[in-house]
Amino acid sequence: MIEHYGQWVIRWRYFIIFTTLVLVVLTIFGLPLKFDTDYRVFFSKENPQLIAFEELQDTYTKNDNVLFVLAPQDGQVFTHDTLDAVEWLTNEAWQIPYSIRVDSISNFQHTYAEGDDLTVEDLIFEAKTLSEAEMAQAKNIALLEPLLVNRLISPKAHVTAVNITVQLPGKNPDLEVPEVVEFVRDLKEQVHTRHPHLTVYLTGIVMMNNSFPEASKSDMQNLLPLMFLIIIAMLWLLLRGFSGVFSTVLVVIFSALSALGLAGLMGIALTGPSSTAPVMILTLAIADSVHFLVTFRHEMWYNGREKWEAIVESLRVNLMPIFLTSLTTAIGFLSMNFGDVPPFHDLGNMVAMGVTIAFILSVTFLPAMMAVLPVRIKPQTTETVHAMDHLGEFVVRRRFMLMWGMAGVIVLLISFIPRNELNDVFVEYFDESFAFRRATDFVTENLTGLYDIHYSLGAGESEGISEPIFLQKVDAFTNWYRSQPEVIYVSTITDTFKRLNKNMHGDDPAYYRLPEQRDLAAQYLLLYEMSLPYGLDLNNQINVDKSATRVMVIMETLSTNEVLALEERAQQWLKKNGLPSMQVPGASTAIMFANIGARNIQNMLMGAALALVLISALLIFALRSLKFGLISLIPNLVPTGMAFGLWGLLVGQVGMGLSVVAGLTIGIVVDDTIHYLSKYLRARNEKGLAPPDAVRYAFRSVGLALWVTSLVLVVGFAILSLSHFYLNSTMGIMTAVTIAFALMVDFLFLPPLLMKLEEKNV
């Protein structure tokens, strides 16, 4: 049947080539793919932490922001030049697209008493005209104001910030964030031109969002060409013929372009993780072609077949193994849909499409091209011819030593798996090559943090936030948080109530405390709200019916475990000391990222387990042997365990990027097992060889192809380790290590195991 199919391919070779070109052209109408610039893309719509955070942001002001941090060379913020820069930037920042609020020490609404009246005005106005005494007074006020210190002014007054809150429409997310970033970067240059003594840093959620597509574009611009060059070089070293190299390169390119084009037509957008799909497809698509061409060369050179006969024979020998390896690889990547991170769903689906297309092209387009193009088979060097023979002979002679030695290594490495812990630091997804990361590190060290937790504390009734008991509980919660070593800053409405109470008692410091009567607190708040200018209201702190208030906690850069531990302590405090209406979980970007790692790895383990069951069933069916299907589980499972054991020994921290590796690699590592076992069984069943001779035959017929394809895979995924995006680099490293271990197990452990288990059948 397969022979008839091979003859059909040769007969219709020109039609197949033409049809392939037409279909590829049609698929690339989906290019280019859009980039999704919102960090929320990492969370499914059903994610409970995302739902909680969205509800909080619907109640209060949005949390998306750009933070300008100004660092004067003289280390003094309260000078005419620096304060003038802050004032100018505060005014200009209102022009930033989609900005809804601007906060700085310049426009901070300072309150003080004038007789029986409450005066509310900008803390700094017309900075150039301020006297030294007025600047000293403004500095003293700012450094005593808990709403400013460690948020907009450093305790040493050597760094200050301007915070812009933006509300993106969300209609064109791939355009809105770059629009904001382009404007603020231009504004940064203007500040530097006007005030060259200032160093300006840009951070915030919007800048982080923009770093995701920047990371993706950087990887595609730098890693793709490098991978492509390596593929060509390795193909040339292996095949040593223009026709084979040229045809394989076309298969690889068509597979990647078609998969990306189909993804675009399906509405899939590129994100940080999914941007690695082209590199993965280029890497994986080469394997099918290599197996076909190695057998094709072997039949022409060693068995003296004519070109068309060699094509038919290569299809007969390889079609089923190639189909199985492609199917199992696709299943492995599709298992990523079980995870809780949509970008990994997209990555799995795009690579699965690419692998499927590569299989179709390798059994249609590739043999058709080889039937059309002239083929000159150059003899391999003696070293190349005999290398796999020598390895096969070594494995046969040393099989007992290898089996027990490899078993010891496997058990030793797997024993280190418990040293791994689920942990992550999401700011460190970007290395120091990103301006956002450098700015965030500087800001965390000198002013404030990017990590936060928000609480919407309810009073239990409308207008209830003026209730003294509620305010006392909120203030106690705030003070508890301020006493925690990880905490940099806490924003709370109780500080405003204390300040207003002092103001309404003639600015007597003794009255810097919460009002003791509900009606007075409500009057103070109403008077203050009526005095606030447009855009600086209290909507970011209290809800519409004044039944709840937001407490914002800003922390140092913490790992996910540290964030969750702090939130757990806060929940214990609220349960023990808070009102029933205050029993609410914290919500924020940090909380979302802290929870996603553990949830994703649990779901991915389920997906990997299902993929393993499906792959095992396929192998049992394809190999027509329950025994060999079960034997294949060992080299399929062991490499991932060895890789995670080595990671536990050397690193010990498993984050979001590594949470998908088990599912991702299970479909890849099985490829070598399938090809090796298929050749071993062919030698046993068709040629009647004894197990040692069958092992030698498997090494001779498929060993070189396995070595080359594994090397390409290792190099391809190792190239991902050069990514400046941590999720991609760690995923690349771990996958490369897993594939290297898989080849080691298939060459040094599986053959001795087969000979041991079959020694009674000789």
Secondary structure by P-SEA (a helix, b strand, c coil): caaaaaaaaaaaaaaaaaaaaaaaaaaacccccccccccccccccccaaaaaaaaaaaacccccbbbbbbbbcccccccaaaaaaaaaaaaaccccccccccccccccbbbbbcccbbbbbbcccccccccaaaaaaaaaaaaaccccccccccccccbbbbbbbbbbcccccccaaaaaaaaaaaaaaaaaaacccbbbbbccaaaaaaaaaaaaaaaaacaaaaaaaaaaaaaaaacccaaaaaaaaaaaaaaaaaaaaaaaaacccccccccaaaaaaaaaaaaaaaaaaaaaaaaaccccccaaaaaaaaaaacaaaaaaaaaaaaaaaacccccccaaaaaaaaaaaaaaaaaaaaaacaaaaaaacbbbbbcccccccccaaaaaaaaaaaaaaaaaaaaaaaaaaaaaaccccccccccccccccccaaaaaaaaaaaccccccbbbbbcccccccccccaaaaaaaaaaaaaaaacccccccccaaaaaaaaaaaaaccccccccccccaaaaaaaaaaaaaaccccccccccccccccbbbbbbbbccccaaaaaaaaaaaaaaaacccccccccccccaaaaaaaaaaaaaaaaaaaaaaaaaaaaaaaaaaaccaaaaaaacccccaaaaaaaaaaaaccccccccccccccccccccaaaaaaaaaaaaaaaccccccaaaaaaaaaaccaaaaaaaaaaaaaaaaaaaacccaaaaaaaaaaaaaaaaaaaaacccaaaaaaaaacccc
